[in-house]
Amino acid sequence: MLNLTERFSWQRIFLSLLSFLLAIFFLLLIATPTALASLNDDKFDGNIFALYAGNGAIVPAKVTLKESLKNSRPALLVFFLDDSKDCKQFSIVVSQLQEFYGRAADFIPVNVDTIINPVTDNSTKATYYYQGFVPQTVLINQEGKVVLNEKGQVAFEKIDDVFREVFDLLPRSESVELKRRIVNEINVELRK
């Protein structure tokens, strides 16, 4: 059996060790961020279409621009970076556009980090249209003519109006308002 002095000594050692471990645990808990992915920074979080737009299937593109032009289908080129705040926020608009026009038009997102030789004289290559900005949106109609070329974030309605012209649809003022369906919780937060 332990005498009274030895017993208090072991209790003190045990309580000191327990206090030290609890202090380490709370420091780690406080120092660890709650979420590493953020819509409002220029840090790499992963595929922005999967993380922020709820549409990871959009990347990689299903067809090339050359195939789209050969099939006489409109093509929406979107030049982006996965570590750009503006591109993260714009990915939601691209996903919503694909929701309405994805069956009739080809959506071709191009990660500019993958562009090796941006200078080309071949208009059937996406890099031909790249102007060094992200996000950059280029809409090419069925005849291969550029009908929209915008830098930065572009409103859904502006691109939608051009798509309506391309497909010879009624203008927004004369048609029933399109209702956007909510894809995920992030989209809900962004609309508030």
C-alpha positions as CSV (number, residue, x, y, z in Angstrom):
1,M,0.0,0.0,0.0
2,L,1.0,3.6,-0.7
3,N,1.4,5.9,2.2
4,L,-0.5,9.2,2.2
5,T,2.4,11.3,0.8
6,E,3.0,9.0,-2.1
7,R,-0.7,8.9,-2.9
8,F,-0.9,12.7,-3.0
9,S,2.2,12.8,-5.2
10,W,0.7,10.4,-7.8
11,Q,-2.6,12.4,-7.8
12,R,-0.7,15.6,-8.4
13,I,1.2,14.0,-11.3
14,F,-2.0,12.6,-12.8
15,L,-3.8,15.9,-12.5
16,S,-0.9,17.8,-14.0
17,L,-0.7,15.5,-16.9
18,L,-4.5,15.6,-17.4
19,S,-4.4,19.4,-17.3
20,F,-1.6,19.5,-19.8
21,L,-3.5,17.2,-22.2
22,L,-6.7,19.2,-21.9
23,A,-4.8,22.4,-22.6
24,I,-3.2,20.9,-25.8
25,F,-6.7,19.6,-26.9
26,F,-8.3,23.1,-26.5
27,L,-5.4,24.8,-28.3
28,L,-5.8,22.4,-31.2
29,L,-9.5,22.9,-31.2
30,I,-9.2,26.7,-31.2
31,A,-6.4,26.8,-33.8
32,T,-8.1,24.6,-36.3
33,P,-10.4,26.4,-38.8
34,T,-13.9,25.1,-39.0
35,A,-13.8,24.9,-42.8
36,L,-10.9,25.2,-45.2
37,A,-12.9,25.9,-48.3
38,S,-14.1,29.4,-48.8
39,L,-16.0,31.1,-51.5
40,N,-14.5,34.5,-50.7
41,D,-10.7,33.9,-51.1
42,D,-8.2,33.0,-53.7
43,K,-7.1,29.8,-52.2
44,F,-7.2,26.4,-53.9
45,D,-10.0,24.3,-52.5
46,G,-10.5,21.8,-55.3
47,N,-13.0,21.6,-58.3
48,I,-14.9,24.9,-58.0
49,F,-17.9,23.5,-60.0
50,A,-18.3,20.6,-57.5
51,L,-17.6,22.6,-54.4
52,Y,-19.5,25.8,-55.1
53,A,-22.0,25.1,-57.9
54,G,-23.0,21.6,-57.0
55,N,-22.1,20.4,-60.5
56,G,-18.9,18.4,-60.6
57,A,-19.9,16.8,-63.9
58,I,-19.2,20.0,-65.9
59,V,-15.4,19.4,-65.6
60,P,-13.8,18.0,-67.7
61,A,-15.8,19.2,-70.7
62,K,-17.6,16.4,-72.6
63,V,-16.7,17.8,-76.1
64,T,-14.0,20.0,-77.6
65,L,-14.8,23.2,-79.3
66,K,-13.8,21.6,-82.6
67,E,-16.4,18.9,-82.1
68,S,-19.0,21.4,-81.1
69,L,-18.5,23.5,-84.2
70,K,-18.5,20.4,-86.4
71,N,-21.9,19.4,-84.9
72,S,-23.2,23.0,-85.4
73,R,-24.0,23.4,-81.7
74,P,-23.6,26.6,-79.7
75,A,-20.6,26.5,-77.3
76,L,-20.1,28.4,-74.1
77,L,-16.4,28.7,-73.3
78,V,-15.7,29.6,-69.7
79,F,-12.0,30.3,-68.8
80,F,-11.4,29.9,-65.1
81,L,-9.0,29.1,-62.3
82,D,-9.8,26.9,-59.3
83,D,-8.0,29.4,-57.0
84,S,-9.9,32.6,-58.0
85,K,-12.6,34.1,-55.8
86,D,-14.3,35.6,-58.9
87,C,-14.3,32.2,-60.7
88,K,-15.6,30.4,-57.6
89,Q,-18.6,32.8,-57.4
90,F,-19.2,32.7,-61.2
91,S,-19.2,28.9,-61.2
92,I,-22.7,29.0,-59.8
93,V,-24.0,31.1,-62.8
94,V,-22.3,28.6,-65.2
95,S,-24.0,25.7,-63.5
96,Q,-27.4,27.4,-63.6
97,L,-27.0,28.2,-67.3
98,Q,-26.1,24.5,-68.0
99,E,-29.3,23.6,-66.2
100,F,-31.4,25.4,-68.8
101,Y,-29.2,25.1,-72.0
102,G,-27.0,22.1,-71.4
103,R,-28.9,19.7,-73.7
104,A,-28.9,22.1,-76.6
105,A,-25.5,23.8,-76.2
106,D,-22.0,22.5,-75.3
107,F,-20.4,23.9,-72.1
108,I,-16.7,23.9,-72.3
109,P,-14.9,25.1,-69.1
110,V,-11.2,25.7,-69.6
111,N,-8.9,25.8,-66.6
112,V,-6.3,28.4,-67.7
113,D,-3.6,26.6,-65.6
114,T,-3.7,23.8,-68.2
115,I,-3.1,26.2,-71.1
116,I,0.4,25.5,-72.3
117,N,0.5,27.6,-75.5
118,P,-2.2,30.3,-75.4
119,V,-1.3,31.8,-78.7
120,T,-3.0,30.0,-81.6
121,D,-4.4,31.0,-85.0
122,N,-6.8,28.0,-85.0
123,S,-10.3,29.2,-84.2
124,T,-11.4,25.6,-83.5
125,K,-9.3,25.6,-80.3
126,A,-10.6,27.2,-77.1
127,T,-7.3,29.0,-76.4
128,Y,-7.8,31.1,-79.6
129,Y,-10.5,33.1,-77.7
130,Y,-8.6,33.4,-74.4
131,Q,-7.6,37.0,-73.6
132,G,-5.7,36.5,-70.3
133,F,-8.5,37.2,-67.8
134,V,-10.6,35.0,-65.5
135,P,-13.4,34.4,-65.5
136,Q,-13.9,35.0,-69.2
137,T,-17.0,33.8,-71.0
138,V,-17.3,33.3,-74.7
139,L,-20.5,32.2,-76.4
140,I,-20.2,30.9,-80.0
141,N,-23.3,30.3,-82.0
142,Q,-24.2,27.4,-84.3
143,E,-22.4,29.1,-87.2
144,G,-19.2,29.6,-85.3
145,K,-19.6,33.3,-84.7
146,V,-18.8,34.8,-81.3
147,V,-22.0,36.4,-80.0
148,L,-20.7,37.1,-76.4
149,N,-17.2,37.7,-75.1
150,E,-17.2,39.1,-71.5
151,K,-14.5,39.3,-68.9
152,G,-15.2,39.0,-65.2
153,Q,-18.4,37.8,-63.6
154,V,-21.4,38.1,-65.9
155,A,-25.0,38.1,-64.7
156,F,-27.0,35.1,-65.5
157,E,-29.6,37.2,-67.2
158,K,-27.1,38.8,-69.6
159,I,-25.9,35.4,-70.8
160,D,-29.4,34.0,-70.8
161,D,-30.6,36.9,-73.1
162,V,-27.8,36.0,-75.6
163,F,-28.7,32.3,-75.4
164,R,-32.3,33.3,-76.1
165,E,-31.2,35.0,-79.3
166,V,-29.0,32.1,-80.4
167,F,-32.0,29.7,-80.0
168,D,-34.5,32.1,-81.3
169,L,-36.5,32.1,-78.1
170,L,-38.9,34.7,-76.8
171,P,-37.2,37.6,-75.0
172,R,-37.3,37.6,-71.2
173,S,-39.9,40.3,-71.2
174,E,-42.3,38.2,-73.2
175,S,-41.8,34.8,-71.7
176,V,-42.6,33.2,-68.4
177,E,-39.9,33.9,-65.9
178,L,-37.5,31.0,-65.5
179,K,-37.4,29.5,-62.0
180,R,-34.0,28.4,-60.8
181,R,-33.9,25.3,-58.8
182,I,-31.7,25.2,-55.7
183,V,-28.7,22.9,-56.3
184,N,-27.2,22.8,-52.8
185,E,-26.9,24.8,-49.5
186,I,-24.2,27.1,-50.9
187,N,-26.5,28.3,-53.7
188,V,-29.1,29.1,-51.1
189,E,-26.7,31.2,-49.1
190,L,-25.5,33.1,-52.1
191,R,-29.0,34.1,-53.1
192,K,-29.8,35.8,-49.8
